[in-house]
Structures are given as structure tokens and as C-alpha cells.
Amino acid sequence: MDSQHIDLHRAIIALTCALDLVGIDEVKHGKRVAMMAWHIGGKLAWSAEDRLSILQAGMLHDCGVAKIREHRHLTESLEWDGAEAHCQRGEEYLRACPPLSHLAEEIRYHHTRWEKLQQTALSARTRLRANLLFLADRIDVLQAPYLASEQILIAAPKIVERLQSYSGSLFCPELLDAFADLAQSQAFWLAMDPDYLDEDLRNLGNHVPLETLPYPDLREIARLFSRVVDAKSPYTELHSERVAQIARRLAQSFGIDGANLEQVEIAGLLHDIGKLRVSEDIIDKPGSLTAEERACMQRHSYDTYRILQRVFVDSKIPEWAGLHHENLRGEGYPFKTAATALPLECRIISVADIFQALAQSRPYRVGMPLAEIIAYLERRVADGVLDAGVVEKLKAEAEDYYHLAQGEFCPE
């Protein structure tokens, strides 16, 4: 797996589905922003390459948002004083991801007023693209109450009028003029219907060729989204990165190598991507979870499985990541998979996940000493829950794995 063909466009669509889980009430926000920016770019006669690029930027523009309460602030008004933080995080994440780093600068400034952008040293192209993302984002905030309803056709003129009142201050006049022209068409608004939106995005991707990505680039895309997940709580910082490192090393100790080894690492990085749907109030809760909160938490592994199926076609990554809460007694979740159907790689990621989580402080306890973690794992083996062979491999180099769990070793 030195390199792999991947449909990057469809991968971005699938990963955007994960980002949209953060909003809960505004699902598909990223996709709507992307499509509106794409349409406005077309009105301005942008090249096909530039339109595809702004489409992808629109889908990823909120990659710096992990917390549901932060998303609510961003969708309650045209401007929010705290918007800068997620723009900076998004830029940081994208700069570290070579296949997507070209989008970093415009994501950084996608909540910056046009009048302020004019005073920056950014290129004219970047200023315009960043402001187009801002405009499309704010259009979606204003249309949100009318989504999936023909009432949007009645509300549309007022939305246009309100945004035009910010011409030259919040938004570039050229962009507003293009938007106003498009907004006269009912089709512009009705295309935001969720079913039509998904169909249009898929169709746009039919003409995008597959890209060959070297493994380090593929890993960085996975790491980008693992960082978004782990940012939901200060208690889970770098959890996915450390699980991936532990899982990779355990897999190597079993003789797993080549493509399978690299896919184990990616599965480790993305095993919790479904947690983007889970409120940080649940993740950070210091006490026991209610039945409703536990149900919300338990669905994350199924969401992980389904999201990764869209990204990694013909790969074991969705299974290895999505089944990390199954156990050998067939009492785990979400599939209640029997031991005979649990691949070794799933068992490895399960042990790595538990080991790292126990070593890391959480709202309801401090990180546990190594001896206590080993004792806990041994009890789970005795109970028939965890794989004895995997736990024995971990115990053989327990000190090294404990250092990895605490982040004392740097990623490769």
C-alpha cells in the first residue's frame, strides 16, 4: 500500500457527512455551502478546476468545528466574535494534510469581513474565495428555517435584501451581485432539498478522475479527521493518534505488514469518527450516563462504520474501525458480532482503544497506573471479552505501550 487509488471527491463528500453530524439540527450545512459556492463561481465564469476546488473547500470549511455548542453560535447570527478560533484550527488541520493543504488559507479567512480582507496581504484570488465561503455560509444560516419547504421561495427576496445591505462591508459586491442574479431562480433554492443536494454532488463527482495517493497522504487525511474528533474534548486530545500507534505496533508484533498494517493504522485513526454526532456534554460528563446518553454514545461505532464504507471502498478499514466495541462474547455493539467473525485486527484495535483510554485522564477519573490497567485487561480476558493473545503481546512490552498511550513517542 505504498500508494492507493482513491476517489478524493467522494471521500470528501463522505467525510463532510461526518462533519455535518456536529450540527445535528443543521445536517448537510457543509454540502449546501459547497453547492452554493459552486453555483456562484459558475455565475462568475470561474474555470471548472476553480469551481471544483471551491466545492471541496465548502464541504470542508468547518473542519475546525468539533463542538456542538460552537456550531450553534456559528449558526445563530451573521457574525459571532468567537468564529476566529475554528477558522484557525481548520487552517492548522489542512496545512498538515498535503492533499488538501491548498485550501488552508481560504478556510482560515472564511469568517473575515470583506473590508478587512482588503487590508490583508492575501492574493486577490484567496480574498475572493474566502469571502465566497463566508457568503455561502451566511446564506445557509438565513435559509435554514425554510429548508425542505416551499416557504423558502417566499423568504428568498428578504434573504437577498438583507445580505445586500452588507455589500462592501461583510461581502464583496461582485459576489453579492452574482448571488442576487442566481437567487431569482427558484431552482437555486429548491436544489438545496437534501435528496437533490446529494444527487447533484454525486453527479459532479462523475467527471473527477481517481487520484493516486501515497500512503503518507492517505494517513494525513485520516489524521485530519481524527484531530477533529479528538478536539471535541480536552480529555480525548490525541486519543485516536495514540490508539493508531498502539494498534500499528501490536499488529506488527503479530506479523501483520504491508497494506494490512497501514490500514490498521488508518482504522485506528478513524475508529471514533462517528463521535462527531455525540454532544461534548455527554463526552465530558463526570458522572454515569443515563440510558438515553448511553444510547447516543453507543451509536458512534455504527456511524463510524457507515461513514468509512463510503470513503474506503473494497477495504477492511470500515470493519476494523467500526467493530472496535464488539467483544469475544458477542455482547458488544453495534452488531453483536460473534468471536468467530471478529478479525484479529478488530481485536487489536479494541485492546488499543481500551488501553489508551484507561491511561488518559477522563472527566470521571484520572489516568490509571500501568499495573492497574494490566490488571483490568487481564480481568476482561478472564471474562471472555478481550483476546488473550493480543493482551499478552501488549504485556510483553507494557512500558513501551504505556509511553505511547501517554503520547511520549512521536508519530512516525
Protein Blocks (a to p, Z undefined) as FASTA:
>chain_A
ZZccddfklmmmmmmmmmmmmnommghklmmmmmmmmmmmmmnopafklmmmmmmmmmmm
mmmpmbfklmmmmmmbfbdfklmmmmmmmmmmmmmmmklmmmmmmmmmmmccfklmmmpc
bdfklmmmmmmmmmmmmmmmmmmmmgoiaklmmmmmmmmmmmmmmgoilpcfklmmmmmm
mmmpmklmmmmpmklmmmmmmmmmmmpccddddfklmmmmmmmmmmmmmmmpmklgoklm
mmmmmmmmmmmmnopahjllmmmmmmmmmmmmmmmmpcfklmmpmbdcdfklmmmmmmmm
mmmmmmmmmmmghiaklmmmmmmmgcfkopacfklpafklmcfklmmmmmmmmmmmmmpc
cfkbccddfklmmmmmmmmmmnomacfklmmmmmmmmmmmmmmmnopaccZZ
